[in-house]
């Protein structure tokens, strides 16, 4: 895609080699979380990382005005909390279960030993962290703002990559997501999101119900996502 739009990178577990993958799956202890239960909280010390195995999470924060923002959606295979462990310091965001979640909780010292024993995994971790900061910098320094419909289309396409399930009707977003939460994920005002969604629905690109979105025509969605102005 053009502009700042980008597809979601593969989960960390899928990017490491088989030996590292098998080791990761043996590390730490299995934890289970109910919907809305936090796995991590902003400001906590980086004492462990979480390797997501089943279910989805949202990575959330607040901006300088105190407005809630969803930074990302975590999927099975994703690693969370690694920055606070590797760089030191405290958590920079909350990680909260969207549905029932299973994860491996791996202590900081155990994870650091893993990275020492698996240099290729360390490289993948650095690439992942670097990509996050590059995207964040692009968003801060871009001199233009795409139209609301473009921004909504890009986030919906990203969500298809992250948690889309192909059905006869199209790509269903496999997490419960309200319009308010979609607005937090862009981020953008709820009224503007609602207007953009109405246009996408009228054009036969998106179908929605309560906390449910289905991309019925992804080709057209991507054309909207590629619009620059």
N, C-alpha and C positions, 0 to 999 in steps of 0.2 A: 504494500500500500504506500501511498504518497504521504507527505507531511510527517506527522509524528505518530501515525498509526503503526502498530506493530503487532504481530502475532505473539501468542504466549510461548515462552520457551518451555522445553520439556522439563518435567519434574527432575529434581536432583537425583533421585534413585534410578531413573532411567538413563542418566547421562554418565554414570560411573560404570567401570567394568564389572564383570560378573563376580570376581573375587571380592571386590570392595562392596558390592551389593549384598552378597551373602553375609559378609561381616557386619554390615550395618543392621541387617535384620535380626542378628543375634545379640546386638548391643542393647543396654539399658533395660527398662522394664515396660511392659505393656500397660497403657492407661486408657480408660474409657471416659467419655464426656457426653453429657446430655445436651440437647439443643440449647443455645444461649449461654452455656457454661464456658468461662474463660480458660484457655490453656496457658495463657501468659498475659501479664498486665504491664502497661507502660510504667516505667520507673523501677521495675523489679531488677535485681542483679542478674547478670548472665550466668547462672549456675548450671544451666542445661540447655540442650536443644531438643526440639520435637520433630520426629520423623513421622509424617502423617501416613497412615496405612489405609484407613477406610473413612469415608465421609468427607465433608467439606467444611472449611473454616473461612471466616472473613478477617482480614487484617485491617484494623481500624485505628483512627487517630482523630485529633481535633486540630483545626487550624488556629491561627493567632487570634481570630475573632471568637473562638470557642465553638465553631461549626463542626459537626461530625462529618468525617470523610472516611470512605472505604477505600483503602489503598490497593487492595488486591483480594482475590479469592484463592484460597489454598486448596489444592487437590491432592488425592493420594499420590505419595511419592515425594511431595514437597518437603523441604526442610525449613524449620522456623526457629528463630532465635540465634542463628549462627553469628550474626554481626556482633551482638553483645558478648558472645563467648570468645570469638577470635580477636576482636578489637578491644575488648574490655568495656567497662561501663555498664549502663543500664538499658533496659528494653526501650525502644523508641515507639512502640505501637502495641495495641492489644491484639491478641489472637483469640477469636471466639468461635465456638462450634456453631455451625448452621444447622446441621442435623446430628444424628448420633455418630460420634467420632471415636476411632481407635488410633492410637499413636504410640510410638516408642519414645519414652523419655530417657535421654542419654545424657549423663553427667558431663560437665565441661571437661574435666581431666581425661575421661575416657574418649570423648570426641577429639580432643587435641592429639591424643596418642594415635587414634585412627588416621588423622590427617598426616601425621609424621610417617606412618607405615604405608600410606597410600598417596604418594605425591600427585598422581593424576587426579585423584579426588580433590586434593587441595587446589589444583589448577581449575577444575570445574567450579569449585566454590568461589574462587576469586573472579572468574568470568561472570558468574551469576550476580555477585554483589556489584561488580563494575557496571553491568548492564542496567541494573536498577538505578544507579547513580547517574548514568548517562541519560536515561529516559527522564529522570527527575530534573536534570539540568536543562534538557531540551524544553520541557514544559515551562520552566521558569523563565527562559530567555527568548522563547518564540515571540516574534513581533506582530503576530496576527492571531486572531481567534476564529476558528472555523465556525460555520453556522451550527445552531443547536442540533439540527437534524443530522449533520455530519458527525458531531460528537456522540450523539446517542447511537448512531449506526456503528461507529467504531467500537463502543463499549459492548454492544450486543454481539458483534462479531467476535470480540475477544472472549466473551462469555461462552460462545459456541465452542471455541478452541479449548477453553478451560473445563467446561462441564456440560457440553451439548450432547444430547442423545438423539440419534437419527430415528425418526418415526415416519409413518405414512404421510403425516401432515407437514413434516419439515423437521427442523432441529429444535428440540425442546430443551430449554435451559433447566438443568436437573437440580436446581436449588430453589427454594421459595424466596422470591425477591419482590418486594413492593416497589411502587413507583418512587416512594421516598428513598428507599435504599439504592435504587438505580440512580437517582439524583445525587446521592452521596458518593456514588462510585465514579461519577463523571469528572468532577463534581459540577453541579449546575442547579439552578432553581427548579423546584418541583413543577411550577407552572410551565416553564419552558420545556421541560421533559415531557409533560403531558401533551403539549401541542405537537411536539415532534413525533411522539408515539401515535397520535391521531393521524398524522400525515402518513406514517409508515403503514398503519392499519388500512387507511383508505386506498393506498397503493398496492395492497395485497402482499406486503413484505413481512409483516409481523402480525401475529394474533396474540391476544392476551386475555387473561382472566385474573381473578384475585391471586396475587403473588405468583403468577405464572406467565411465562413468555415463551412463544414458539416463533422461530424465524421460518416463515413459510417459503421464502425465496431468497436464498443466500447470495445468489449472483447479483440480484438487484440491491441487496443490502450492501454488498461490497462496493458496488458502483456509488452508492450514497456515501459510504465511508471514505471513498477516494476523492470526494469533492473538496476542493481547497478553500472555497469562499462561500 
